[in-house]
Amino acid sequence: MGALAEAGKISGYTLAATNGYEGKLIQVIVKRILTEVNKTSLFVAKHPVGLDCRLADLMEVLDVESQDLARIVGIHSMGGMGKTTLAKAVYNQISSRFDACSFISNIREVANQALGLISLQKQLLYDVFKDENVKISSISDGIGKIIERIRGKKVLLVLDDIDNKSQLDALAGDLDWFCSGSRIIITTRYKHVLKAPRLKHNEDYELKQLDSTQSLQLFSWHAFGKEVPDAKFAKLSKEVASAAAGLPLALEIFGSHFFNLKTDKEWQSMLQKLKDAQDKGLHETLKISYDALDTDEKKVFLDIACFFVGQQRELPTLMWEGCGFFPDITIKVLMHESLVSINDDTGEFEMHDHIRDMGRNIVQAERKVGKCSRLWKDDETLDVLQNKGVRVYLFNYYYQLNLI
C-alpha cells in the first residue's frame, strides 16, 4: 500500500499535454524513460577510505526524509580534505529520491571565465529540465528563469567549490526558490559563504582530518596497492602517514611518491624530502585560499604560520593593532577560510601542519628574489644577522627583516 501511495504522488502525462496527439505523447514518455534509465553514478574515489562514516554524518544533517522544507547544507574545510569526494558520494546515494538532480563542478574556476555564471545557470536548467534551447541574456535573466521554473520540482542540487557569495546568488540565492523537500549542497573552503542571512534553515558540516588508522590505510592503498603496508616498510609507512596530518590529498600524493621505492634508504630520503619541501601540487592546492586574502590578511596569516602556532593571541594582536591590521576582523576571516583556528580552552592559535608549511614556503620563496620578510629557524636567523646587512624592527618577539 505504501508503494502504491508513493506512486500516486508521481505526476503523469495526459493527451492534453500534446493536444491529443498520441504519437507525440509516446515520444515524450520514451524521452522521460530514457533520461531516468541512463542516469549514471559519479565516480567518487578509487580508494574511499573513511568515506562511509563521513557519509553517515552528512546524511543525518541532510535529513532527506523530511519533506516539510527545502534545506541548504554546506560542506566546508581547508583544501584537499575531500569535500568534492563526499559530495559525489552523497549525490549517488540520494539522487534517485528527487524529481531532478544537478551536480555543478568547479564553480570557482568556471565563474572566473567570460560569461561563466551564465553558463553555470544554463547547466543547472539543462540538468533539471533537459532543455537544450534555454537562452539567458544576463545573470539577472538567469536568476529569473531559475526561480520561475524550479519551484515545481523537488530537486537535488550540488554546487561544488563555491568561493564567492555572488556565485551562490546566481544559482541558489534563496530557499524560497525551491520546492519543499529539495536539498542544496554547497562545498566551499570559505565558511562565510554559508552565512548569508536569507538562507534560512541552512546547516553546515565541517569536514575533519582522517584519523591515524584511516590515514595509514589510504597511504597504503596508494603506495602498495593494498590496505596494509608491506611488513618491511610498516614502521616507515606509519611515519609517512603521520606526516600527512590526516589530509587525504597529501596521503594520495605521498603514496604516489613511495609507490616504486624498494629500499629503506630510498624511503628515508623521500621522507626527508617531503618534510623539507612541500610537494608542489599540494602547495598550489592549499595556496588557493591564501591567494584570496587581501594584503594585510596575508601578512597576519604568514606571521601566524611562521611564529605564532601554539601561541596565545593576546601579544600578536597588540602588535597587529599597532600595524593597523584590524586583527580581530582579520583573524575571523582566516578562521572562516579554514586557514587558522583558535583552541577554545587555551586561546592558542592552531593551524594544520600543511597549511603552516604552505605559509612558510611562501616566505622561503621570497629569498629567490633577494628578500626575506620573516625568519623562524635559529641557524638561518644567526646567518642573516652575522653575514648580511639588515635592518631589524623588533616588537615583542616579532621580526620584520629587509635584506639589503
C-alpha positions in Angstrom: 0.0 0.0 0.0 2.8 2.4 0.8 4.4 1.9 -2.6 1.1 2.5 -4.3 0.6 5.7 -2.3 4.0 6.9 -3.4 3.3 6.0 -7.0 0.1 8.0 -6.8 2.1 11.1 -6.0 4.1 10.9 -9.2 2.9 13.3 -11.8 2.0 11.6 -15.1 1.1 12.7 -18.7 -2.2 13.3 -20.4 -3.2 13.7 -24.1 -3.9 17.3 -23.3 -0.2 17.9 -22.9 0.3 17.1 -26.7 -3.0 18.5 -27.9 -4.5 15.0 -28.4 -1.6 13.6 -30.5 -0.8 10.0 -29.1 2.4 9.8 -31.2 3.8 12.9 -29.6 2.8 11.7 -26.1 4.6 8.4 -26.7 7.8 10.4 -27.7 7.6 12.4 -24.5 7.2 9.3 -22.3 10.0 7.5 -24.1 12.3 10.5 -23.7 11.5 10.6 -19.9 12.1 6.9 -19.5 15.5 7.1 -21.3 16.5 10.0 -19.2 15.8 8.1 -16.0 17.3 4.8 -17.2 20.5 6.4 -18.4 21.4 8.1 -15.2 25.0 7.3 -14.3 26.7 7.4 -11.0 29.5 9.9 -10.5 33.0 8.5 -9.9 33.8 9.1 -6.3 37.3 7.7 -5.5 39.4 4.7 -6.3 40.1 4.1 -2.5 37.2 5.7 -0.5 38.9 5.3 2.9 37.0 6.9 5.8 34.1 7.9 3.5 31.3 5.7 5.0 31.4 7.4 8.4 31.6 10.9 6.9 28.7 10.0 4.6 26.6 8.8 7.5 27.2 12.0 9.4 26.3 14.1 6.4 23.1 12.1 5.8 22.0 12.9 9.3 22.5 16.6 8.6 20.6 16.4 5.2 17.6 14.6 6.8 16.3 13.6 3.3 13.2 12.0 4.8 12.0 15.4 6.0 9.8 16.9 3.2 8.5 20.0 5.0 11.1 22.5 3.8 13.9 22.9 1.3 17.3 22.8 3.0 20.8 24.1 2.2 23.7 22.2 3.6 27.3 23.4 3.3 30.4 21.2 3.4 33.4 23.2 4.3 37.1 22.6 5.2 40.5 23.5 4.0 41.6 22.4 0.6 42.5 18.8 0.0 40.2 17.4 2.7 37.8 15.6 0.3 34.7 17.9 0.1 34.0 17.1 -3.6 34.5 13.3 -3.0 32.0 13.4 -0.1 29.5 15.5 -2.2 29.7 12.9 -5.1 29.1 10.0 -2.7 26.0 11.5 -1.2 24.8 12.6 -4.6 25.0 9.0 -5.8 23.2 7.7 -2.7 20.2 10.0 -2.7 19.7 11.3 -6.2 17.0 8.7 -7.0 14.8 10.3 -4.3 14.4 13.6 -6.3 12.4 14.6 -9.3 15.6 16.1 -10.9 19.3 16.5 -10.0 22.2 18.7 -10.9 25.9 18.4 -9.9 27.8 21.5 -10.9 31.5 21.1 -10.6 34.4 23.6 -10.4 32.3 26.7 -9.9 35.1 28.8 -8.6 37.1 28.2 -11.8 34.2 28.4 -14.3 32.8 31.6 -12.7 36.1 33.5 -13.4 35.7 32.9 -17.2 33.8 35.2 -19.5 30.0 34.5 -19.2 31.0 31.9 -16.6 28.0 32.4 -14.3 25.6 32.4 -17.2 27.0 29.1 -18.4 26.5 27.6 -15.0 22.9 28.8 -14.9 22.3 27.1 -18.3 23.8 23.9 -17.0 21.5 23.9 -14.0 18.4 24.5 -16.1 19.5 21.8 -18.6 20.2 19.2 -15.9 16.8 19.8 -14.3 14.6 20.3 -17.3 16.7 18.8 -20.2 16.1 22.0 -22.2 18.9 22.4 -24.7 17.4 25.6 -26.1 17.3 27.7 -23.0 18.5 31.2 -23.7 19.9 33.5 -20.9 20.8 37.1 -21.7 22.2 38.1 -18.3 22.8 36.8 -14.8 19.6 38.5 -13.7 17.7 36.9 -16.5 19.1 33.5 -15.5 18.0 34.0 -11.9 14.5 34.9 -13.1 14.3 31.7 -15.2 15.6 29.5 -12.4 13.0 31.0 -9.9 10.2 30.7 -12.4 10.8 27.1 -13.4 12.5 25.2 -10.5 9.7 25.7 -7.9 7.7 22.9 -9.5 10.3 20.1 -8.8 11.8 18.6 -5.8 15.5 18.9 -6.8 18.9 17.8 -5.5 21.4 20.5 -6.4 25.2 20.2 -5.6 27.2 23.4 -6.1 30.9 22.3 -5.9 33.7 24.7 -4.9 32.0 28.0 -4.4 34.3 30.8 -3.2 32.1 33.9 -3.6 28.7 34.9 -2.5 27.8 36.2 -6.0 28.1 32.6 -7.3 25.6 31.4 -4.7 23.3 34.3 -5.5 23.2 33.4 -9.2 22.5 29.7 -8.6 20.6 29.2 -5.3 20.1 32.7 -3.8 17.2 31.8 -1.5 15.4 28.8 -0.2 12.1 30.3 -1.4 13.3 29.4 -4.9 12.9 25.7 -4.2 10.1 23.2 -3.7 9.7 21.6 -0.3 11.9 18.6 0.2 14.6 19.9 -2.1 18.3 19.7 -0.9 21.1 22.1 -2.0 24.6 21.0 -1.1 27.4 23.5 -1.2 31.1 22.7 -1.0 33.4 25.5 -0.1 36.7 26.5 1.7 35.1 29.6 2.9 32.6 29.3 5.8 31.4 32.9 5.5 29.8 31.9 2.1 27.3 29.8 4.1 26.3 32.7 6.4 24.1 34.6 4.1 21.2 35.8 6.3 18.4 34.9 3.9 19.5 31.2 3.7 17.1 30.1 6.4 17.4 26.6 7.9 20.8 26.2 6.4 23.3 23.7 8.0 27.0 23.4 7.7 29.1 20.3 8.0 32.8 20.7 8.7 35.0 18.0 7.3 37.6 16.8 9.7 41.0 15.1 9.1 41.3 11.3 8.8 42.4 9.5 11.9 45.7 7.6 12.2 44.2 4.3 11.1 42.4 5.7 8.1 45.5 7.7 7.2 47.7 4.6 7.1 45.1 2.7 5.1 44.8 5.4 2.4 48.6 5.8 2.2 49.0 2.1 1.9 46.5 1.8 -1.0 48.4 4.5 -2.9 51.9 3.2 -2.0 51.4 -0.5 -2.1 48.0 -1.1 -3.8 46.6 -2.8 -0.7 45.0 -1.9 2.6 48.0 -2.8 4.8 51.6 -1.8 4.0 54.4 -4.3 3.5 55.8 -5.6 6.8 59.3 -4.4 5.7 58.0 -0.8 5.5 55.3 -0.8 8.2 57.2 1.5 10.6 58.2 4.0 7.9 54.7 3.9 6.4 53.3 5.0 9.8 55.8 7.8 9.9 54.9 9.0 6.4 51.1 8.7 7.1 51.6 10.8 10.3 53.5 13.4 8.3 50.4 13.9 6.1 48.5 15.0 9.2 45.2 13.4 8.2 44.9 15.3 4.9 43.6 12.9 2.2 45.2 14.8 -0.7 48.6 14.7 1.0 48.2 10.9 1.6 47.4 10.3 -2.0 50.4 12.4 -3.2 52.8 10.8 -0.7 51.6 7.4 -1.6 52.4 8.0 -5.3 55.9 9.2 -4.4 56.7 6.0 -2.5 55.0 3.6 -4.9 58.1 2.4 -6.8 60.7 2.8 -3.9 62.2 -0.5 -2.9 64.9 0.1 -0.2 65.0 1.7 3.3 67.4 4.3 2.1 65.1 5.4 -0.7 62.2 5.6 1.7 64.3 7.6 4.2 65.5 10.0 1.5 61.9 10.6 0.2 60.5 11.1 3.7 63.2 13.7 4.5 62.5 15.4 1.1 58.8 15.6 1.9 59.5 17.1 5.4 61.9 19.7 4.0 59.9 20.8 1.0 56.1 20.6 0.5 55.0 18.9 -2.7 54.3 21.4 -5.5 50.9 20.1 -6.3 49.8 20.1 -2.6 51.3 23.6 -2.1 49.4 25.0 -5.1 46.1 23.4 -3.9 46.4 24.8 -0.4 47.6 28.2 -1.7 44.3 28.9 -3.4 42.9 30.1 0.0 45.9 32.3 0.7 45.7 34.0 -2.7 42.1 35.1 -2.0 43.3 37.1 1.1 43.9 40.9 0.9 47.4 42.2 1.6 47.1 42.7 5.4 45.3 39.4 5.9 48.2 37.7 4.1 50.7 39.4 6.4 48.8 38.2 9.5 48.5 34.7 8.1 52.2 34.5 7.4 53.0 35.8 10.9 50.9 33.1 12.5 52.4 30.4 10.2 56.0 31.4 11.0 55.8 32.4 14.6 52.5 32.0 16.5 51.2 28.5 16.1 50.7 27.3 19.6 50.9 30.8 21.0 48.1 32.8 22.6 46.6 35.5 20.6 47.0 38.5 23.0 50.5 39.7 22.3 50.5 39.3 18.5 47.1 41.0 18.5 48.6 44.1 20.1 51.3 44.1 17.5 48.9 43.8 14.6 46.8 46.6 16.1 49.9 48.8 16.1 50.4 48.0 12.5 46.8 49.0 11.6 45.8 45.4 10.5 42.4 45.3 12.4 43.4 41.9 13.8 40.0 40.9 15.3 38.3 41.1 11.9 41.3 39.6 10.1 41.5 36.6 12.4 37.8 35.9 11.8 38.4 36.0 8.1 41.3 33.5 8.5 39.1 31.2 10.6 36.2 31.4 8.1 38.6 30.4 5.3 39.8 27.3 7.2 43.3 28.7 7.5 43.5 29.2 11.2 41.7 28.1 14.3 41.8 29.1 18.0 41.8 26.5 20.8 38.7 27.0 22.9 40.4 26.0 26.1 43.8 27.7 25.8 43.1 30.6 23.3 46.2 29.5 21.3 46.4 29.7 17.5 46.2 26.3 15.8 47.0 25.5 12.1 47.1 22.3 10.1 50.7 21.3 9.5 50.4 21.5 5.8 48.8 25.0 5.9 51.6 26.1 8.1 54.2 24.6 5.7 52.4 26.3 2.8 52.8 29.7 4.5 56.4 29.1 5.4 57.2 28.0 1.8 55.8 31.3 0.6 58.2 33.2 2.8 61.1 30.9 1.8 60.4 31.7 -1.9 61.0 35.4 -1.2 64.7 34.5 -0.9 64.8 33.8 -4.6 64.3 37.5 -5.3 66.7 38.6 -2.6 64.2 39.3 0.2 63.1 37.5 3.3 60.3 39.0 5.4 60.4 36.5 8.3 63.0 34.2 9.9 62.0 31.5 12.4 64.9 29.0 12.2 67.7 29.7 14.7 70.5 28.8 12.2 69.1 30.9 9.4 68.5 33.9 11.7 72.1 33.7 13.0 73.4 33.5 9.5 71.5 36.6 8.4 72.5 38.6 11.4 76.2 37.7 11.0 76.6 37.8 7.3 74.0 40.1 5.7 73.3 43.8 6.3 69.9 44.1 7.8 67.5 46.5 9.4 65.6 44.8 12.2 62.4 46.2 13.6 61.5 44.4 16.9 58.2 44.4 18.6 58.0 41.8 21.3 59.3 38.7 19.5 58.2 39.6 16.0 60.9 40.4 13.4 60.5 42.1 10.1 63.7 41.9 8.2 64.5 43.7 4.9 67.6 42.2 3.3 69.8 44.8 1.5 
